């Protein structure tokens, strides 16, 4: 891959994220915030684990667009899920703040753990990819468990 194209991968990821944030919002209105959040987290985790098999420049570009799409949907729907389960709207800011505070632990520890995994494997990113993918997949199933706690009916809009 050329340096020029490598520099543009972040723009491709952000473009996918922009589209994913909008499309996931429309989908959440039709199918439910928790359902779409689970789908976005699951797909982002699966796509991230597929990074092991990607060997071509085209594959990396497609990965960037798809991962951006699903991670954008995941990011944008977190607050919507909190809003959906909040009965007292005076508490919505507190609950979203608590969500962000809990998420901050992952943000603060993810980079040092990733750096340690890369250093511990002599510069290989495979362990870091596995770590990030497993965390995303675990998060997807946490969202699914929260969704099933709200309503056990599998195909209900939640």
N, C-alpha and C positions, 0 to 999 in steps of 0.2 A: 504494500500500500504506500502511496506517495505521502510525503510529509504534508502536502497541501490537503489531501483527502483526510488524513489523520486529524489535522487541525479542524476540519469541518464535522467530525463525528459528534462533537458536543452540540453543534447547531442542529444536526439531524435528530439527536436524542431530545433536545428541547422542542423541536418542531413536533415530534411524536407526542411529547408530553402535553404540549398545548392542545393538540387535537384530542388526546385522551382525556384531558380534564373536561373538555366540552362534551364529548360524546358520552362519557361515563355519567355525567350529570343528567343528560337526557334519558339515558338507559335506566338510571336509578329512579327517575320519575315514573317509568313504566313498569320496572321489574323489582324495585325496592333497593334501598341504599345498602343494606347488609348483603343482599345477594350479589350485587355488582361489585362491592368491595371484596367479597370472597373470590369472585371470578378474577378480578384484577390482580389480587395478591397471588392466587394460584398460578395464573398465567405468567406473571412476572418471575415467580420462582422457577417455573419450568423453563422459561426462556433463558434465565440466567444459568441454569444447570446445562442447557444446551450449548453454552459458550465453549465448553470443552471440545465440541465436535466442529466448531467453525474454524475453517482454515483459509478462506478466501476473503478478499477485500469486499466483494459483494455481500458475502455472508455477514461480515462485520457491520456493514451499512444497514442491512436488513435487521440485524440484532439491535442496533442502536435505535432504529425507528420503532420496532415492536416493544422493546424494553421501555423506551420513553413513553409510548402510548399507555401501556399497562401501569407503569409506576406513576404516571400523571393521574390516572384514574384513581389509583390507590390513595395518593396524597390528597386529592381534592374531596374525596368522599368521607374521610375520617370525621370531620366536623359534622357532616350531615348525619352520620350514624349516631353521634353523641346527641345531636338535636332531636333525633327521632325518639330516643329513649328518655328524654328529659321532659317530665310532666310539668315542672315549675319553670317557666321561661326566665324567671329572675335568676335562676341558678345556671343558665346555659354557659355564661362566661366562665364561671368557676369550673364547670365540668370540662369545657374545652381546654382551659388552662391546665387542669390536672392531666388531661390526655397528653398535652404537649410536654408537660413536665416529665411524665413517665417515658415518653418517646425520647426525651433528651438524653436519658441514660444510654440508649442504644447509639445515638449520634456521638456522644462523648467517648464511648468505649470501642465503637466499631473500627475507627481508623487505627488506633494503637494495636488492636487485636489483628487487624489486617496487615499492618506493617510487620508485626511479629511473625505472622504466618508466612509472609513473603520472605522475610529474612531467614526464618528457620528452614525454608525449603530452597535455599540458595537462589533466590530471585524468581522462583516459579510462582505463578499466580493461581495454580490449580487448587491449592488448599484454601486460598482466600475466596475463590469462586464457590467452592463447596460450602464454606462457612456462610457466605452471604445467601446462597440459594437455600440452604437448610433453614436459616433464620426466616427468610421470606415464606417458605412453605409452612413452617411452624406457625408463623403469624396468620397465614391463611386459615389454618385449622382453628386457631383461637377465634378468628372472626366467625367461622362456621359454628363453633360452639356457642358463641354469644348469640348468633342468629337463631340457633335451635333452642336456646334458652327462652328467647322471646316467643317463638312459635315453632312447635315441632312439625307442623305440616310442611312437607318438603318443598312443594311447589307454590307456596303462598308468597305473596309480595310482602317482603319485610325489609 
